[in-house]
């Protein structure tokens, strides 16, 4: 386990190295994260920054300049917050069923940092390549930003698998169950929210 770091910037740099190690499937990935109570708090700061960046940064749908309102930003914050809450709830439920409740805090720490770095990369891609979906009238079409964001999605999936393998040390079948439950919840949540809104 990583030694407690002295500043948030140190923790940020270690977590970035840890995410790269997870992407590469390195067995020492857990050593870059601080799973103490202090590390958990630092990871929640990263989560808030990631959600804020997603809400206030460039959006994945093209819209006329200056049309991002405070209401739209708040909707993104609420939606992202609900997704994270559901992911944590599903993780708690699955880990409890597998007798691995001790893995919840490490999962939360890694997930929170991952959300920050995913937001940073997504916003950079949108700035560099433009929004992945352009809406003209009633027609939505893919743009140059679609492929880089698709690659980012694949990277997130690889990291999710490696979190199960290397951070939670689950057996292969349990990794599949855990990751499947996480992504299943993320796919089911937007239509459910749409039905209630």
C-alpha positions in Angstrom: 0.0 0.0 0.0 1.2 3.5 -0.8 2.6 5.6 2.0 0.5 8.6 3.0 1.5 11.5 0.8 2.1 15.1 2.1 0.2 17.1 -0.5 -2.8 16.7 -2.8 -0.5 17.2 -5.7 1.7 14.3 -4.6 -1.4 12.1 -4.2 -2.6 13.3 -7.7 0.7 12.3 -9.3 0.8 8.9 -7.6 -2.8 8.2 -8.6 -2.0 9.1 -12.2 0.9 6.6 -12.1 -1.5 4.1 -10.6 -4.0 4.6 -13.4 -1.3 4.1 -16.0 -0.1 1.0 -14.2 -3.7 -0.3 -14.2 -4.0 0.4 -17.9 -0.8 -1.6 -18.5 -1.9 -4.4 -16.1 1.1 -4.0 -13.8 0.8 -5.9 -10.6 2.3 -3.0 -8.5 -0.7 -0.7 -9.4 -2.2 -0.8 -5.9 1.0 0.6 -4.5 0.3 4.0 -6.1 -3.0 4.6 -4.3 -3.5 5.6 -0.6 -6.3 3.4 0.8 -6.2 5.1 4.2 -9.0 7.4 5.4 -6.9 10.3 4.3 -6.5 8.8 0.9 -10.3 8.2 0.7 -10.9 11.9 1.5 -8.3 13.0 -1.1 -10.0 10.7 -3.7 -13.4 12.4 -3.0 -11.8 15.8 -3.7 -10.7 14.3 -7.0 -14.2 13.1 -7.7 -15.7 16.5 -7.1 -13.1 18.1 -9.4 -13.8 15.5 -12.1 -17.6 16.0 -11.9 -17.1 19.8 -11.9 -14.8 19.6 -15.0 -17.3 17.4 -16.8 -20.2 19.9 -15.9 -18.4 23.1 -16.8 -16.1 22.0 -19.6 -16.9 21.5 -23.2 -19.9 19.2 -23.8 -20.0 16.0 -26.0 -23.0 17.3 -28.0 -22.4 20.3 -30.3 -24.4 23.3 -29.3 -24.3 26.9 -30.4 -21.7 28.9 -28.5 -22.8 30.3 -25.1 -25.7 28.0 -24.7 -24.4 26.0 -21.8 -26.5 27.3 -18.9 -26.2 26.9 -15.2 -29.2 24.5 -15.4 -27.5 22.3 -17.9 -24.3 22.2 -15.8 -26.4 21.3 -12.7 -28.1 18.5 -14.6 -24.7 17.1 -15.5 -23.6 17.3 -11.8 -26.7 15.5 -10.7 -26.5 12.9 -13.4 -22.8 12.2 -12.7 -23.4 12.1 -9.0 -26.2 9.5 -9.5 -24.0 7.3 -11.7 -21.2 7.4 -9.1 -23.7 6.6 -6.3 -25.1 3.7 -8.2 -21.6 2.4 -9.0 -20.7 2.5 -5.3 -24.0 0.8 -4.3 -23.5 -2.0 -6.9 -19.9 -2.4 -5.8 -20.9 -2.7 -2.2 -23.6 -5.2 -3.0 -21.5 -7.4 -5.3 -18.4 -7.3 -3.0 -20.6 -8.1 0.0 -22.1 -11.1 -1.8 -18.5 -12.3 -2.7 -17.4 -11.9 0.9 -15.0 -9.1 0.0 -16.5 -6.1 1.7 -12.9 -5.1 2.5 -12.5 -4.1 -1.2 -15.1 -1.3 -1.1 -12.7 1.5 0.0 -9.9 0.5 -2.4 -12.5 0.4 -5.2 -13.9 3.9 -4.2 -10.4 5.4 -4.1 -9.4 4.1 -7.5 -12.8 4.9 -9.0 -12.7 8.5 -7.8 -9.3 9.1 -9.2 -10.2 7.4 -12.4 -13.2 9.7 -12.8 -10.9 12.8 -12.5 -8.4 11.5 -15.1 -11.2 10.3 -17.4 -12.8 13.8 -17.2 -9.5 15.5 -18.0 -8.8 13.3 -21.0 -12.4 13.6 -22.3 -12.4 17.3 -22.1 -9.0 17.5 -23.8 -10.3 15.2 -26.6 -13.4 17.4 -27.0 -11.2 20.6 -27.2 -8.8 19.0 -29.6 -11.2 17.1 -31.9 -14.5 18.8 -31.3 -17.6 17.2 -29.8 -18.1 13.5 -30.8 -21.7 14.1 -31.7 -23.0 17.0 -33.8 -26.7 17.8 -33.9 -28.1 19.5 -37.0 -31.8 19.9 -36.8 -33.2 16.5 -35.8 -30.2 14.6 -37.0 -27.3 13.5 -34.8 -24.1 12.4 -36.5 -20.6 11.3 -35.4 -17.7 13.6 -35.8 -13.8 13.5 -35.5 -14.1 13.3 -31.7 -15.9 10.0 -31.8 -12.9 7.8 -32.4 -10.7 9.3 -29.6 -13.5 9.1 -27.1 -14.2 5.5 -28.2 -10.6 4.7 -27.5 -10.9 6.4 -24.1 -14.0 4.2 -23.4 -11.9 1.1 -24.2 -9.2 2.3 -21.9 -11.8 2.8 -19.1 -13.0 -0.8 -19.7 -9.5 -2.2 -19.4 -8.9 -0.3 -16.2 -12.2 -1.6 -14.8 -11.1 -5.2 -15.4 -7.7 -4.5 -13.9 -9.2 -2.9 -10.8 -11.0 -6.2 -10.2 -7.9 -8.3 -10.9 -5.1 -6.2 -9.3 -6.8 -3.9 -6.7 -9.6 -6.2 -5.5 -7.7 -9.4 -6.3 -10.9 -11.1 -7.4 -10.9 -14.5 -9.3 -11.6 -14.2 -13.0 -15.2 -15.2 -12.8 -15.8 -12.7 -10.0 -14.0 -10.0 -12.0 -16.4 -10.6 -14.9 -19.4 -10.5 -12.4 -18.1 -7.3 -10.8 -17.3 -5.5 -14.0 -20.5 -6.7 -15.7 -22.6 -5.4 -12.8 -20.9 -2.0 -12.9 -21.4 -1.5 -16.6 -24.9 -3.0 -16.5 -25.9 -0.5 -13.9 -24.4 2.4 -16.0 -26.4 1.2 -19.1 -29.7 0.8 -17.2 -29.5 4.1 -15.2 -29.9 6.7 -18.1 -33.1 5.2 -19.4 -34.5 4.9 -15.9 -33.7 8.5 -15.2 -35.2 9.6 -18.5 -38.4 7.8 -17.6 -38.7 9.8 -14.3 -37.6 13.2 -15.7 
